[in-house]
Amino acid sequence: MSSSIQPTALADKLSQMDIFHSIPGDILLHLAAQCRIELFEPNAVVFHKDEPGQALYLILEGSARVHDGDFIVANMKAGTCFGEMALLDEGPRSMSVSVNEVSRLARIDRDVFFDVLGDYPGVMQKIVGMLTRRLRFQTDKTLEQLRRREEELSKQVAARTAELMQQKEEAEQLRAKAEAEKKEAEKQRLRAEQSERAEQQFLANMSHEIRTPMNAVMGMTNLLLQKNPREDQLRYLHSIRQSSEALLVILNDILDISKIQAGRLELEFTGLRADAILEQVRTTLQFRAEEKGLSLEVIFDPNIPPVLTGDPVRLQQVLLNLAGNAVKFTEKGQVSMEARLMKKQANRARIYFEVRDTGIGMTAQQLDVVFESFRQASGDTTRKYGGTGLGLTISKQLVEQFGGSLQVSSSLGEGSVFWFEIELEIGKASDAKPEEPLPDARDALRGLRILLAEDNAFNRIVAVETLEMLIPEVRVHTAENGREAVEAFRTHRFDVVLMDVTMPVMDGLEATQAIRAFDGPAGQIPVIAFTASVTKKEVRRCLNNGMNACVPKPFKESELLQALLTAVAPGQVSAAAVLPEETEIPVDAGDSDRLAFLKNLTGNNPARIQKYLKLYLESVRAGVPRIEAALKAGDREELRRVVHTVKPQFRMLGMEEMAELAQTIETQAVEAIDLDMLPENVDRLLAEIRDSVQVFEAYLEPAD
């Protein structure tokens, strides 16, 4: 999400807000030109309680909450404003405001507001009305708390009075108290177990919801990269791939920090080459460093044993986090990565790793919080450079799992140095020797009969086209839910099943159990979980329900092919033998036309464009009447369900604003917040859908 916006675009957004409906367009354009656009990361504080009020804020994108500490007074969505008291009085604020997600706000300072809108009292009247309603709501909430507190105090007084009147029964009361404490302890234990289960379910759901659309985005991108696109298309595809990988990094950071905090993250010890890991980090960051004109240097001590025993994935994650931050926060100069042998004794080696930069550096106060979760050196750092604030926290925890300690030295304006020492066993050369690809891998999969159960149309397209591209003479039969998969299995012969886990009618776990109930060899057919839920608990659940393996979505072609190879030709072939090398391509901006996203995605292939557009049109044509009916009937659950069904189609065609609006409607319907705005938002979504239908139908018309 960019922090910049053109004045004309901002003026258009302002005109859609109720408080500015009566303001002429040229006045709004003048106002927009003087607004300050500010971008906030999730949970960032816009202003604190007791700070002086100086500006009115408008939520352009995202959402925010009004709170006093942990007590939330109200939630606000895009299109609403806050801080209006600052226009009336510059005294201290009574509440704090923080954003709930990545949000973009327009700030209108008090002097700008009165200078531009001083001749339009209607705006101030609306703001005063909004302020009055907000204060009334806060007052009602406070009164309700006081009422509950009064009831609680009354109960306490009554209990105390009863206790004084029953002193003769003190022994019985003590026994009852002990019994109550025992029950409370049991209640707390059950609550803790429930909380842990809820956390695991949340992680599974979050992983699934993000990975499902990401699977289609990354899968289609990889397909296009292998279809000899033009040079300009390569740049667009590389941008898509980089953005997708960045989203996965954020998701993995969140999952990693949750595992670390729960004590469930474990290192896997295998052969690793420290020089190869450093070179891989350098290769990953080289393009970004060259863009900024930075020198990226690797210093490797030749005395380090060629093969060590440890977790290469986690070690690379630590070094990539540290070096990635160094490149991010360095505007000129260089970044260096060094590995040095400190001590070698018997079969163990102590290795020193260092990442040094000439970047912005940190103050002593900033160093105190640099390893805390969701924290960066300052709010300005977050706004300018972005990031989750989890990378250093995760790196510190991982280094400690290796038995080391991550240290930092830095001075403001003079760069930073991060270093750690870890002791690893010395391995054998064979431990790190990669598996040699065998030449008969394609032949091993030739003519494979695959049953693919996947409810998302775009994910089906990605999977089918990927399989058809990589496996000669493959035959793929698709099903949209578990019941269709079982029926297809009953009437056709297959070699392997790719089974999505979360599907309507019958989910993948039930379908797998039904397949396992078949007699003879049919009931033993390999079933591979094709799922966006990749937590260890979800993987165990899949295996416990009869599945043979799990392929995460968004899937890597190597993971999908390796799972298929393991299922049909275990121990004989490697996926490396059938996968082409990834193409290194430069970065450039994309097209802004409504059809540009799809044209770029398909390499402007008319047949594929028509296929994707027809799928979209079929989905929304079925969804629009259901949305209208649900809104008219006031059925929020049906409304949420239908909007949730069509939302992935918006993202698959690059219509992010429509997807965000759909998400807002879902949230309003589920949490019953801002219900007065729900009809307006639904009408906006329907209008956008109809507009997109006209554009896409016009594109398809010549071909029909």
N, C-alpha and C positions, 0 to 999 in steps of 0.2 A: 504494500500500500504506500503510494508516494505521498509525501507531505506537501507537494506543490499542487496548485489548482489555478487555472486561468480565471481572471476576474469575471469574464462572461459566464463561465461554467458555474462559478460561485453565486453570481447574481441569479442565475436560473434556479439554483438550489434554494436561495433565499426566497424567491418568488413563490415557491411551493409551500413555504411555511405559513401557517395561519396568521402569525403576527405581522407578516409583511405583505399580505394579499393586496392591501389598498395602496401600496407604495408604487409610484411610477417606475418603469423599467430603468430609465436613465439615473434616477436617484439610487436604485438598488445597485446599479453598476458602479456608481461613485462610491457607495458604501463598501461594496465588495473589494474595490481597489485599495481601500484603507484597512481592510481586515487582515489580521495575522492568522495564518494557518499553522496549527500545531498538531504534531503526530505523537500519540502516546501508546506505549506498550501496555499489555494486559496488567491490570492492578496498579498502574502508575497513578500518582496523586496529582490532580489538576490544581487544587489548592487545599490548604489545611484550615481546620477550624481555628478561629481567633486571628487569622491573617486579615489585613485590611482589604476591602472589596474595591476593585479597580476596573472590572470589565464584565461584560455580558458574554457568555459562551453559547455557541450553537453547535449541536452535534450533527456533523455532516455524515459521518459513517461510524458505525460501532454503537456502543451503549455505555452508560455510566450509572453510578449509584450515589445517592446522598446518604451519608452515614456519620455517626458519632462513635468513633472507635469501631468496634465490631457490630454495633447496632445499626442496621440498615433502615433508613426512613423511607426511601423511595428508590425505584429503578427508572431510568430514563433511556429512551431509544433514540435512534437517528431521527432528526426532524424536530426535536424538542430543544429547549434552551434552559439555562440555569445561570445563577449568579445575578439575576435581575435586581436583587436588593442593592447591588453595587451602584446601580443607576440612581438610587434614591439616597443612599447613605454610604460613605466610605469607611464606616466603622468596622469593627472586627466581624468576621463571618461566624454564624452560629453553628454551621455544620461543615464537614469536609466533603469533597467530591473526588471520587476515583473512577477510572474507567474499568469496565469488566473485560474488555477484549482490546485488540488493536483498534484504535479509534482515531478519527481525524476531526478536530474541532476548529471552528472559526471563532477567533477572539475579537470582540468589538469593544475597544476601550471606551470609558465613559465620555471623554472629551470628543472622540470621534462620533459616538452615538448622537450626542446633542448637537454637534456641529452639522451633521448630515441630516438628521431626522427631527431637528428642533421645530420645524414647521408642520410636523405631522403628529399631533397629540393622540391620534387614534392608536398609534403603536404603543405609546406609553400606557394608554388605557387598557389595552390587551395585556400588556406585561403586568400591570397592577392586578388585573383580574386573575392572571395565572398565579401571581404571587399570593393573592388572597386565598385561592383554592388550595395551593400548596401548604400555606400556613394553617388553614383550617384542618387539612388532613393530618399535619404534624400534631396539631393541638388535640385532635380526636385520639390519635395514637397515644399521646402522652397521658391523656385522661384515662384511657383504657388501662394503661400500665398502673396508674395511681389506684384505679379501682381494684385491680388484681392485687396490688400490694396491700390495700386496705383489707381485702378479704383474707389475705394471708396472715396479716397481723391479728385480725380478729380470731382466726383459727388458733394462732399461737397463744393469744391471751386466754381463749377458752380452754386450750390444752393445759396451760399453766395453772389455771384456776382449778381444773379437774384434778391435776396432780396434787395441789395443796389440800384439796378436800379428801384425798384418798391416801393420806400418808400411812394409814394402817395397812394398806395393801402394797407397800413399797416393794416387798420381795417379789410379788406377782408382776408388778410393773417392770422391774429389772429383768425378770425372765422374758416378758413380752418384748422388751427392748432388744435383748440379745437375739431373740428369734427374728425380729424385724431387721436387725443388722445382718443376720445371716442371709435373709431373703434378698436384701439390697446388694450384698456381695455377689450372690448368685445372679441377680439381675444385671449387675455391672459386667460380670463375666460373659453372660449371654450377649450383652450389648457390644462388648469388645469383639466377640466372635462375629456378630452380625456386621459390625463396622468393617472388619477385615474382608468379609465376603463381599460387602458392598463395594469396597475399594477394588477388589479383584474384578468384579463385574464391570465397574466403571472403566478400568483399564482395558478390559476386553472390548467393551462397547466403543470406547474412544478409538482404539486401534482399528476396529472393524469399520467404523464410520469414515475414518480418514483413508484407510488403505483401499477400501472398495473403489471410490472414484479415482484414487491415485493409480490403481492398477490399470484402469483404462487409459489414463493420460500417458503413463510411462510406457505401457505396452504399445499403444498406437505410435508413440514417438519412436520407439525402437524399430517398429515395423517400417516406418517411413525412412529411417536412416539406412535401411538395408535395401531400399528401392531406387538407389542412385538419384537422389534429389539434386536439383540445381544448387549452385553455390549459395545463392541468396536464401534458398529454402533451408540449406544446412545451418545457416546462422540462426534462423528462426527455431529450428528443431533443437539446436544446442541450447538456446535460451529456455525452451520449454523443459528440456531435460535437467538443466541446472536448477531451475525453479522447483521442479518436482523433487530433486534430490535434497534441496534445502528444506523443503517441507518434511521429508522423511527424517532429516537430521533433527529437526525440532521434535517430531514425534518420538524418535528414539531417545532423545535427551530426557523427555518427560517420563518415558517408561523406565529408563535407566535410573533416574533419581528416585523413582518410586520403589524400584527393586532394592536399591542401596539402602534407603531408609527402612525398608522392611527386612533387611538382612538376607535377601534372597539372591543377590547377584554373586555368582561364583566364577572364578577364573578357570579357563580350560588350558591345561599344560600340554604343549606339543612343540615340535621343532620350529624355531624361528630364526630368521637372518636379520640382524639389526641393521646391516647396511641396506638390505632390500627394503626394509620398512622406512628408513629415512629417505631413500630414493623415491619411494612411492608417495610419501608426504610431499617431497619437493615437486614431483611431477604434478600432483593434484593442485598445488598452490602456484605453480610457475606462471600460468596464464594470468591469474589475478595480480601477481607481483609485477609482471611485465606491464600490465595495464597502468599500474601506478608508478612505473619507472623505478622499481626497487630491485636491488641485488639480493637474490635468494641463494645462500651458500650452505653447503653441507660439509662438515669437517668430521671425518671418520677415522678413528684410531685403527691402524692395520693390525695392532696387537690383540684386538678383540677377537675371541674365538669365532670362526665362521658360522657355527651353528650353536644356538643356545636353546634352552627349554623354558617355555613360558607361554603366555597367551598373546599371540601376534596381533590378533584383532584388537584387544584392549590396549596393548602398548601403542599400536598405531593410532587408536582413538585419542589417547592422551597427547601424543606428539602432534597430531593433526589439530587438536583443540588449541594447544599452546602456540604452534606456528601459525595457525589460522588467525588467532587473535593478534599475533605480532604483525602479520600483514595488514589486518584490518585497521589497527591503530597506528600504523606507520605511514606517513605521507611522503617522506623522502629518506634516502639513505639505504640501509640494508637490514636484512633479517638473516640470522645464521642459526643453524642447528648443528650441535656437536655431540658426538658420542665418544667417550674416553674410558679406557680400561684403568680402573683404580687399584684392583687387587685380583690376583689369580692364585687359588689354592686348591690343590687336589682336583676335584671335579666341579668346582664352583668358580664363578667370576663375578666381581662387583663392578657394575658399569655405571658411569656418570653420564647423564643426559642433560643438555642445556639448550635453551632457546633464548636468543638475545636479539633485541631490536633497537632501533634508533627512533622510536615513536614518541607519542605524547607523554608517556610516563604517568606516574601517580604521586599524590601527596601521601604523607604518613597516615592521615585520616582515611584516605581511600584504601590504603593497603590493609587497614584493620578489617574491612568488610569485603575484600575482593574475592574471598572464597565462600561467601555466604550464598545460599540458594536465592535465585531470582533477584540478585543484586548486581549492579555494575558500579563502576567507580563514581558515577554521578548521573543525575537525571539528564544532563546535557549529552553525556556519552550515549545513553540509551536512545535519545532522540536522533542523534547524528549518525551513530553507527549501527543501531538495531541490536538484535540478539535476544536470547531468552534469559541470560543471566545464570544459566545452569552449567555451561561448559567447564568452568574452572572448578566448580563444586564437584562435578562428576570426575574430573581429572584428579583432584586431590584424593577423593575416595578410592579411585582405582589404583593410584600410586601406593596408597596405604595397604590395599589388598595385596600388592606386589611385595609388601614389607618395607617400603620406603616412605619418604616424607617430601611432599612438594613444597619448595621454598621459593620466595620471590624477593628481589631487590629492585627498587625503582626510585627515580627522582623525577619530579615534574619537569617536562620538557627535555629530558635527557635519556629517555628510553627505559626499558625494563629487561630484567633477566629472570627467567624461571628455570629452576634446576631440581633434579632429584637423583638419588642413587638407589639402585636395586640390585639384589644379588640373585643370580640365576644359575641353574645347573648348566654345565657344558654338555651339549648334545653331540650326536653323531651326524655325519654328513647325510646319511640315508634318512634321518628324521625330517629333514626339510626338502628332500628331493620331490619335486612335483610329479604327479602321476603322468606318465607318457600317454598322450592321446592315441587311441587305436584307430586304424583307418577304416574299420568296418562298422563304425557307430551308426551311420545312416542306414546301412543294410540291416542292422539289428532291429531298427524301428520301422523299416519299410512295410507299408501296407497295414500299419497298426490300426485296429478298430477301437475307437475311443468313444465312450459315453460321457458327454459333458453336461452336468447339471448346474445351471447358473441362471438366477432370476433377472440379472441386470443385462439388458440387451447389448449395451456397449461393451461390457466385459465379455459377453459371448463372442462378439465380433473380434475383439482383440485375441482371445484365446484360439478361436477357430483359424483366423488368418495367420497367427504365429505358428500353429501346428502345421498348417498346410504349407507354409513357407519352409519349415525346417525338416519336415519328415516326408520323404517321398511316398506318394500314393496313399497317404493317410486318409482314413475315413472317420469323420467326426459326426456323431449323432447328438443333437442337443435336446435338452429338456429344461423347462422353465421352473420346475419345482421338484421336490422329492417324489411326489406321487407319479408325475410323468416319467421320472427316471426309472422307478420300479416297473412301471408298465412297459417301458421300452426294453428294459432288461429281461422282462418276461417273454418278449416276442422276438428279440434279436440277440445275436451273439457278439460279445465284445471281449477285447483283450485286457482292458483296464478302464477304470471309472475315475473321472475327475469330478469331485463332489463338493459344491459350495456348501457351507455349513448353515448359514442363515438364509432360509428361503420361506416363502409363504406356503400354505396348504400342508406341506410336510417338509420338515427341515432335513438337512443332510445326515444328521445322526440317526433319525428315525429311518430314513431311506436306506442307510448302510445296514442297520439292523435287519430290515426287511430282506435285503440282498443276502445277508449272511444266513438267513433262514432257508434259502434254496438248497435243495439236496445236491449232493455230488460236487464236481469241480466248479460248477457255476457259483456256488455259495462261497468259494474260496478265491474268487477273482480279486486282483489287487484294487483297492479303493484308496485314492489319494485325496486328502482333504484340500480343497481349493478355497482358501479362506483368508479373510482380512484380519482375523483374530489370531495373534501369534504369541500370546503370553504362554508361559510354561503350563499353566493350569488348563488353558484351552487346548494346547497340544495333547496333554495327558487325557483330556476328556475325549478328544477325537480317537486316540489310540485305544482307550478303554471301551469305545463303542464300536470297535471292529475295523477302524481304518488302519491302513498300513503305513502311511506317511502324511506329512503336511507340507504343502507349498504355499508360502505366504503371498498375499496380494498387497501391493503391486508386486507381481512375480518377476524375477529375473529369468531370462530364457535358460541360463545355465541351470538354475534350480529346478525349473519345470522339466527340462530335458533329463537332468540327472535322476529325478524322481521316476520318470517314465523308464529310463534305462535300467535303474535298479529294480523296478517292478517286473520288467519283461526279460532282462538279460543281466541278472545280478552278477557282479564280479567280472564281466566280460568287456565292458566298454565304458568310456568316459564321455560326459557331455562336452568336454573341451574339443572333442574331435569334430563336432558338427556346428560349432558356434563361430561366426565371423568375428574378427576383431572390431572393437568400437572405433568409430571415426572421430578423430579430434577435429573440431570445427570452431571457428571464431564466433563471437557474440555480436548481435545486432538487434535493433528494435523491430517490432512487428507491425502489421497493418492495423488500421483503426476501423476499417469497414466491418459491418455486422457479419458479413460472410467471410471476412479475411481469415478469421481463426480456423474455420473449417477448410478453407482453401489451402492454407499453409499446412494444416494437419495431414491432408490427403495428397499434398503435392499437386493440388488443383486437378485431381483425377475426377472427371465428371461422374463416372460410375459409382465411386465410393462416396462422393458428395451426395449423390441422389440417395444412396442406401441409408446414410446417416440421417439425412433430412426427412426421409419417409418414416424412419423409426421415430424421430422426434415428433413429426406431425401426427402420427398415429397415437402417440402417448398423450399429447396435449389435447387432441380432439376428444379423446375419451375422458380426460381429466377435467376439462373446463365445465361441462354440464354438472359433474359431480361436485365441483367446487361451488358453483352457483347454488345448487340445491342445498348443500350443507350450510352455506352462509344464510340462506333464506330460512332454513329450519332451525338455525341457532345450534347446530350440532358441531361443537368445537372438535370433538374427537375425530369425526369423519373428515372434517376440514383439514385437521393436522395430517391424517393418514394420506389423503389424496395429494396434498401439497408436498409431503415427504416423498411420495412416489415419483412426482414429476421433477423434483428439485435436481436429482443427478443429471437429468437430460440438459438442464441449463448449463451446468458446469462442463459437460462433455462438449458443448458447442461454444464454450468460451464466454457465455453470458453471465458473468460473475455478479453483476448488479441484480439481475433477476434471481440468482441463487441466494444472494444475501437477503433480498426482500422475502423470498420464500422461507428462509431460516427465521426471519423476524416474525412472520406469521405463525410458524410452528411454535416458537417460544411464547408468543402471546396466547395461543390457543391452549398450550399445555399448562403454563403458569398462571393463566387468568390475569395477566397484567396489561394495562393500557387497552382494555377491551373496547373503549370508545373509538380507538384508532384502528381496530381490526377491520371493520368494513371498508374503510378508506384504503388500507393496505391491500386488501384482497382485490378491490376494484383496480388499483394500480397494477397489481400482478396480472389480472385478466387482460387489462389494456395492453401491457407489454407482450403477453402471449399472443394476443390477436395481431399486434403489429408484426411480431416475428413470423407468424403464420403467413401473413400477406407477403413478406419479403421472401420467405422460403418457397411459397407457392409460385410466386412470380419467377423465381429461378428455375423451378421444376417444369413450369408450363411448356417451354419450348421442346422439352424432351419427351413430353407425354403424347 
